[in-house]
């Protein structure tokens, strides 16, 4: 074009560009993202007070890889690594920005030294360090989870986990790896090593209850790690938990249970009371000896199972805790047991616990097992290879109830085999069957024991009859 001033045209273009750029920026056109964005969140507490917390996002302009930035989108400052613990609860936006910037520098340093900045979390530790957390109530991540559900962690479970770790997991190669390094192949190799490992009796561990327990314990630990690292892929995710079929508990028939209450079988009131508690109420040993007088409702009547002895078989570690299942439940309070408890209190006095000797102590863990064998012997019950232990009383009760036409669901509720929602109705529905058994026991108890006839007289009697 002739006569056109090219310098003027260029100047006009620059001015137009500056105008449009300032216009769009003023109207909110996307600007380059800040390396770190901190947002304030307000909420009102239950007491009506305003509270402020902060979340942060790391963007790619920080110089970190995309995958790393994706792991730090809208994160709470509670997720900061242990090295930055002092920044975990910022009181102002400026303090929050300082903490987020410190995290960026830490991630860059890790990227430079280790070649990867991913998975920098509170628990970037070895498998050994992580699993060891679960063998102590004070350090176990499960403690807080259970407490939030009002289900205290069982000391028995912790002791079992500790034995698994000490005997089988402690020196395994998988424990040397970091949690973030374990892959599915490592998990499968661990399961293989455990399956061929020899137990103390020479058997291979695979297929045993111990093997099942070890694998389930380790799977649980890895699952809890995943709770803290949502983007982390759990290597045990597709490793199915092994199943172990326990040997079924032996039980006594109704006729044999009746024999246990014949005169002469129980030589002391304590024996009669405990026998009634385990066979007619279905209580566990740890629950029987943890009962307190306030747990007995004489009006309804019923027993409220609120507590049980933890580590019952270990006197040094024995402590009171919640019953198995961590839930309070009701159990039957049969007249036979009521009379036995009254008589026991008359003889030994009323103490902190229902089943106490005169000095206020309760029978030890082996007391019931020892006396049960005596009761079976005195009642003339032949076991024929059956393994009858105190816990067999619960199975005997279940068998009797089911044989009497009781609903299976009610029996499971009574014996606390599954999650329990206590209802008054189910106590009444099973109490009729139990009371019928109680009446039969009362008849048996009123019978006088027949005098034993010496063997030589029995032979004379047989000869006399046949002759």
JOWOTA-V573951 format. One record per backbone hydrogen bond with DSSP energy under -0.5 kcal/mol. NH is the residue of the N-H (numbers start at 1). CO is the residue of the C=O. If there is no record, write none. Layout:
nh: (NH | NH)
co: (CO | CO)
This chain:
nh: (4 | 6 | 9 | 10 | 11 | 12 | 13 | 14 | 15 | 16 | 17 | 18 | 19 | 20 | 21 | 22 | 23 | 24 | 25 | 26 | 27 | 28 | 29 | 37 | 39 | 41 | 43 | 45 | 48 | 51 | 53 | 55 | 56 | 57 | 58 | 59 | 59 | 62 | 63 | 69 | 70 | 71 | 71 | 72 | 73 | 74 | 75 | 77 | 79 | 80 | 84 | 85 | 87 | 88 | 90 | 96 | 97 | 98 | 99 | 100 | 101 | 102 | 103 | 104 | 105 | 106 | 107 | 108 | 109 | 110 | 111 | 112 | 113 | 114 | 115 | 115 | 116 | 120 | 121 | 124 | 125 | 127 | 128 | 130 | 131 | 132 | 133 | 133 | 134 | 135 | 136 | 139 | 140 | 143 | 144 | 145 | 146 | 147 | 148 | 149 | 149 | 150 | 151 | 158 | 159 | 160 | 161 | 162 | 163 | 164 | 165 | 166 | 167 | 168 | 169 | 170 | 172 | 175 | 176 | 177 | 179 | 181 | 182 | 182 | 187 | 188 | 189 | 190 | 191 | 192 | 193 | 194 | 195 | 196 | 197 | 199 | 202 | 205 | 206 | 208 | 211 | 212 | 213 | 214 | 215 | 216 | 217 | 218 | 219 | 220 | 221 | 222 | 223 | 224 | 225 | 226 | 227 | 228 | 228 | 229 | 232 | 234 | 237 | 239 | 240 | 246 | 250 | 257 | 258 | 259 | 260 | 261 | 261 | 262 | 263 | 265 | 267 | 272 | 273 | 274 | 275 | 276 | 277 | 278 | 279 | 280 | 281 | 281 | 283 | 287 | 288 | 289 | 290 | 291 | 291 | 293 | 295 | 296 | 297 | 297 | 298 | 301 | 302 | 303 | 304 | 305 | 305 | 306 | 308 | 309 | 310 | 312 | 314 | 315 | 317 | 318 | 319 | 321 | 326 | 329 | 331 | 333 | 334 | 338 | 339 | 340 | 341 | 342 | 343 | 344 | 345 | 346 | 347 | 348 | 349 | 351 | 351 | 354 | 356 | 357 | 360 | 367 | 368 | 369 | 370 | 371 | 372 | 373 | 374 | 375 | 376 | 377 | 378 | 379 | 380 | 381 | 382 | 383 | 386 | 388 | 389 | 392 | 393 | 394 | 395 | 396 | 397 | 398 | 399 | 400 | 401 | 402 | 403 | 404 | 405 | 406 | 411 | 412 | 413 | 414 | 415 | 416 | 416 | 417 | 418 | 422 | 427 | 428 | 429 | 430 | 431 | 432 | 434 | 435 | 436 | 437 | 438 | 439 | 440 | 441 | 442 | 443 | 444 | 445 | 446 | 447 | 447 | 454 | 458 | 459 | 460 | 461 | 462 | 463 | 464 | 465 | 466 | 467)
co: (1 | 4 | 5 | 6 | 7 | 8 | 9 | 10 | 11 | 12 | 13 | 14 | 15 | 16 | 17 | 18 | 19 | 20 | 21 | 22 | 23 | 25 | 24 | 57 | 55 | 53 | 51 | 49 | 45 | 43 | 41 | 39 | 75 | 37 | 72 | 35 | 57 | 59 | 60 | 65 | 66 | 67 | 68 | 69 | 70 | 72 | 56 | 54 | 76 | 77 | 81 | 82 | 84 | 85 | 87 | 92 | 93 | 94 | 95 | 96 | 97 | 98 | 99 | 100 | 101 | 102 | 103 | 104 | 105 | 106 | 107 | 108 | 109 | 110 | 110 | 111 | 110 | 117 | 119 | 121 | 123 | 177 | 175 | 126 | 127 | 128 | 129 | 130 | 131 | 132 | 133 | 136 | 136 | 140 | 140 | 141 | 142 | 143 | 144 | 145 | 146 | 147 | 146 | 154 | 155 | 156 | 157 | 158 | 159 | 160 | 161 | 162 | 163 | 164 | 164 | 165 | 169 | 172 | 173 | 174 | 125 | 178 | 178 | 179 | 183 | 184 | 185 | 186 | 187 | 188 | 189 | 190 | 191 | 192 | 193 | 203 | 199 | 197 | 195 | 205 | 205 | 208 | 209 | 210 | 211 | 212 | 213 | 214 | 215 | 216 | 217 | 218 | 219 | 220 | 221 | 222 | 223 | 224 | 225 | 225 | 229 | 232 | 234 | 236 | 238 | 244 | 387 | 253 | 254 | 255 | 256 | 257 | 258 | 259 | 444 | 262 | 265 | 268 | 269 | 270 | 271 | 272 | 273 | 274 | 275 | 276 | 276 | 277 | 277 | 284 | 284 | 285 | 287 | 287 | 288 | 352 | 292 | 293 | 295 | 302 | 296 | 297 | 297 | 331 | 295 | 303 | 329 | 304 | 321 | 286 | 319 | 309 | 311 | 313 | 314 | 314 | 310 | 308 | 323 | 305 | 303 | 301 | 332 | 334 | 335 | 336 | 337 | 338 | 339 | 340 | 341 | 342 | 343 | 344 | 345 | 349 | 353 | 291 | 354 | 361 | 357 | 364 | 364 | 365 | 366 | 367 | 368 | 369 | 370 | 371 | 372 | 373 | 374 | 375 | 377 | 376 | 380 | 381 | 383 | 386 | 387 | 389 | 390 | 391 | 391 | 392 | 393 | 394 | 395 | 396 | 397 | 398 | 399 | 400 | 402 | 401 | 407 | 408 | 409 | 410 | 411 | 412 | 413 | 412 | 412 | 420 | 423 | 424 | 425 | 426 | 427 | 428 | 430 | 431 | 432 | 433 | 434 | 435 | 436 | 437 | 438 | 439 | 440 | 441 | 442 | 443 | 444 | 452 | 454 | 455 | 456 | 457 | 458 | 459 | 460 | 461 | 462 | 463)
